[in-house]
Amino acid sequence: MHTPAILKLIILPDSVLTRSLLVQHDFRPVPIAPQFLYHNLDFQTPSDIAPKIDAIPLTSQEASQYIVTDRSFHASNLLFEFLNAQPLSMFRADNPYHWFPSLLERESLFFDYQPIVDLELGDIVGHECLARAVLGTGSTLTGRQLLDAAAMTGSIPQFDALARRLCLQAITDFPRYQTFFINVSPISLLHQPQFLSDTYSLAQELKLPVPNIFFEFSESELSRQPEQVKNAIAQLREWGFGISLDDFRCEIDSDRDDLDPRNQRLREIYPNAIKLNSQQIQKCYLDRGKRNHVLRILDAADRLGVAVIAKGLESSRDIEFCRQLGMCFGQGFALGRPQQELQQDRYGLKDRCYDVVND
């Protein structure tokens, strides 16, 4: 059974006063980088520590920064993680995300699975894994809410690592021939050097078929990352993992055989699949400009051997129009809602598409 790593609240104080007050509240210097102070987290930490931090003058809170991490102490790693650190004022008793460190420590995530469907045959060809969690109030958090909490608490790499590990463990309960799409933030590739080896080792340990696991990256996030992120993705692809680009918006030059030189991510990353978001797809039949743009993407993807998946399909008319355009795959509420069990039936799209726009 996996033993959760100890989470640590690490603060980079901005002043002698801040450091002094933190030391009074049992914060200790990080051994390898004493300019940082840390405190181990447990379930009660937000409610116990946050009021003490509130006693620090607000100007010092704003200038001081913090992260929550499960990493071992290492100066270079801390410096990397502090690129996405939050102001200390975010770690308040009334912080709307005060519950997030405890959620990470308890590993309180589960997953819903949304089907990806062959639009011609009606077969389910894969599922996207969507992280969920339930608060003490009983309300269920979506993946977007969890990502927002991770971003605001400076713990995207930790959330990403936990979600990836729990997801790989969860899909061992399903037939090995199933294909799964797992969302990953490029920040994790940049700030967690062990991402690659840990992921590959865990997949081997769980005896998962690597080609059936697709790691999905947001194209807009990738555009802001350095070359080493692309290199890490290339390593994943070399090991046999599938690569998917989500919310693909790349501009296509219809007069050339390749992509517009201003935006060459499709050729640079060379994914197995790209996903077009709902804004690009919904009611595309009413907008000639949107339709022509989608056709250019389909043409470029076809020449490169990249599968195209339409997201946000919520009406039978959108589905039928995507089929007419030559789109092979789709995902959306009209094809299947996220749920904890896999959907495995044959859809028979010609007869069974239904409208859920107002559902």
N, C-alpha and C positions, 0 to 999 in steps of 0.2 A: 504494500500500500504506500502511495506517495506521501511523504511528510512535507507539509507546507514549509517553505522557507520563511525565516523570520523577516517580517517587514520592518523597515526602519524609516523614521521621519528624519530627514537630513536637512539642516538649515545652514545657509551661508549668511551669517549675521553681517549687517552693514555698519555696525558701530560697537564701541566698547560697551555702551549701555545695553544694547540688545544682547550681546554675548554674556554679560554679567547676569542679566535677568534669566536667560536660558539656563545658565549653569546653576542658578538657584533652584530651577525647576528640574534638576537632575539630568540635563543634557550633558553629554560628554564629548570631548574632541574625537574626531575620527583619527585612528592611530596613524595612518599613512598620509593624511592631509589635515592637520590640526586646525586649519582655518575653518573647517566645517565642524558643526556640532550635530550629534544624532541622539535619538531616543527610540528604543524599541517600541513597536506598536502592538497592542492587543485589542480585544473587542471594546474595551472601555476607553481606549486612548483618546478618541475625538472628544468625548465628554469630559475626560479628566484633564487633558492638556490644553484644549482650546481656550477655556477660561483664563488659564495662566498666560497664554500668548496674547489674549485680549488686553492684558495688563501692560503690555509693551506699547509705548507711544505709537500712534497710528503712522506717523511719518517713518518711523523705523520699520514698522511692519511692511509698508509699501516698498521700501528699498531693499529689505532682506528678502531672500528667496528660499523656497523649499521644494523638495521632491519626496515622494514615497517610493521606496525601492526594496527589492528582495535580493539585490546583488551583493556580493561580497565587497568589502572595502577595497577600492583600487582607484588611485588618483585620476588616471586618464578616463576610466569609466564614469566617475562622478562628474568630471568636466563635460563629458559628452552629454550625460543626462541633464545637466544644468542648462543646456541649450534650450530646453523646453520647460525650465523651472517656472513656478508660479510665485507671485508675491506672497509673502507670509500672511498678509491680511486675508487671503483666501482660506486659511486654516483657522476659522473662527467658530465659536459655539453656534452661531446662527448661519453658518455656511450651508447652503442647500445641498452640498455634496459631502457633508461630514460623515455620511454613512459609507462612503466608497472604500476607504482603507479596510474597514471591517469586512466588507463584502469580498475584497480580494483575499483577505486572510482566511475567511471561511470557505473560499472557493465556491461561492454560491451561484454558479452559473449553470444553466441548462440550455438546450438548443431546440429550435423549431427548424423544420426542413421544408423549403419551398421547391416544388418540382420545376425542372426545365424540360420543355416538351419539344419533340420533333413536330413541326407544324404541318408537315405533309402526312406523316404516318399516324400521328397521335400518340406515339410512344414516349414515355418518360425516359430521358437520356441522362439525367443527373438531378442533384438537389443542392441548393445553396444552404449552407449551415448559418443560421441566424441566432446569435447569442441573446439570451434572456436572463432575467433575474427577478426575484420577488422580494420586495421590501417587507419590513416587519408589519407595515400597515396592510399588507395583502395585495398591494398594487403591483402589477407586472411591468417591468422596465423593458423597453425595446433596445435593440442594438444601438440605435442612434442615441438614446438617452444614456446608455452605458458609455459610449464613446465620448459624449459631452462631459460626463463626470470624470472620465479618465483624463481628458484634456485639461479640465479646470483644476484637477488635483496634481497635474504634472506626472501622471503615471500611465501614459499610453503604452510604453514598452512592457510594463508589468501586466497590464490588462491583456495586451496582445499575447504575451507569452502564456498566460493562464488560459485564455480562451483557446489558443491553438492546441495546447496540451490536452485540455479537457475534451475538446472536439475530436481529436485523433483517438482518444480513449473511447469516446462515445460511439464512434462509427464502427468500432470493432464488433458491435452488437448486430450489425446489418450484414447482408450478403456481400461477399467480397467483390462481386461484379459491379456493385453500385459505384457511381461517380459522385464525388462531393466537391463543392466549391467552398473554400474557407477564406474569409476575408483577413487580410494582413495589412498593417500600416507600414509604409516604407520607413517610418521612424524606427521601427524595430530592427530592420536590417542595418540601419546606421548606428544605432546605439547599443545593440546587443550582439557583440561579436560571436557569441555562442549560438545564435539563432540557427545558423545553417547546420552545424554538427548536431545540435540537440534535436532539431526537427528530423533529420535523416535517421539518427540513431533511434529515436522513438518510433518512427514508422517501421524500421527494421525489427525492433523489439516486439511491436504489436503485430508483426507479419501482415502489414497493410500493403496492398498492391499500389506501389508508388504512382504508376501512370494514371490511376483513378482518383488521384488527389490533385485538385487544382487550387493553387494559391491565387487569390484575387486581389489586385491592387487598384486603387483609384488612380486614373490617369492624371487628374489634376494634382494629386499629391506627388506623383512621380516627377512631374515637371519641375518641382522645387528641390529635388534631391541631387546630390553629386554622383559622379561616375561610379563610386564604389557600390551604390545601391543597384545600379544596372549590372555590375559584375556579380553581385550576390544573386540576383534573379537569374543570370546566366548559369550560375552554379546549380541552382535549383532545377533549372531546365535540363542541365547536363546529367543530373542524377535521375531524371525521368519524371519529375513532377510536372503537372500541367501548369501553365501560366495564363491567367485571364486579366484583361484590363477592363475595369468597370467605368461606367459613365464616359465612354469614349467620345471625344469631341474633335478629334484631329481633323484639320482642314485637308482636303484632298485636291490636288491639282489635276483636273480632268484632261489636260493637254500633255501630261507626261506619263511615263510608265511607273513612276514611283510617287512618293508623297511629296507634298510641298516642302521645300528645304527649310521653311520656317518651323516646321513641326514634324519631326521624323520618328516619333516614338514607336509607331507601329513597326517600322523596319529595325529600329535600334533594339527594342525589347523582344521583338518577334514572338508575340504570345501565341498560344494555341487558340485562344478565343478572345473576342471583344464583346462588350455589352453596350448597347445603346440605351440611354435612359428614357424615361417616360415622356419627357418634354420633347425629345426628338421623334418619338413614335406616335403618341396619342394624337388622333385626328390629323395624321400626316396626309391623309387623302384630301384634306381641304387646303393644303398649303403646298403649292408647286415648288417653292424654294426648299422647304424641308424635304420634300420627296426627292428632289434632284440631289440634295446633299447626301441623303441616305443611299441613293443609287450609286453615287461616286464611292462611298465607303464600301458598299457591297462589292463593287467592281475591283477596288484595290485589294480588299481582303481576299477575294476569290483568287486573284493572281498570286497572292502570297500564301495561299492555302490556310488562311485563318478563318475559323468559324465565327459567325456573327449571331448574337443572341439579342432579341428585342425584349427589353424590360417594360414593365408597366402596362401589360396588355390587360385591359379591364373591360373590353367590349368585343363582341363577335365581329363587328365591322373592322376594328383595328387588326384583329387576328387575320381576317380574310385579306385585308389590304397588304399586310406583311407577306402573306403567302404569294400574292400576286406580284409583289416586288422581287420575289425570289429569296426571301429570308427563310432560313432553314429552321431556326430554333426560337422559342419564345418563353417568357416567364411573366407571370402576373396573376392577379386574382381571378381572372376569367379562366385560367388554366389550372389553378390550384393555390389555395391559401397556405401559408406556413402552418405546420402542425408538428407535434412531437413524434408521430409515427410516419414512416415513409409511405407515400402514395405510389402504388405500383401497377394500377390498372391501365388498360389501353383506352385512350380518351375518345377515339372515333370523332375527331374534330368536325368533320363535315356535318355530323348529325347532332353533336352534343354541346357545341359552343353556346355559352349563355352570357347574357349581359349582366354585369354587376356594378355598373357605373354608379347607381344610386343605392347600392347595398350598404 
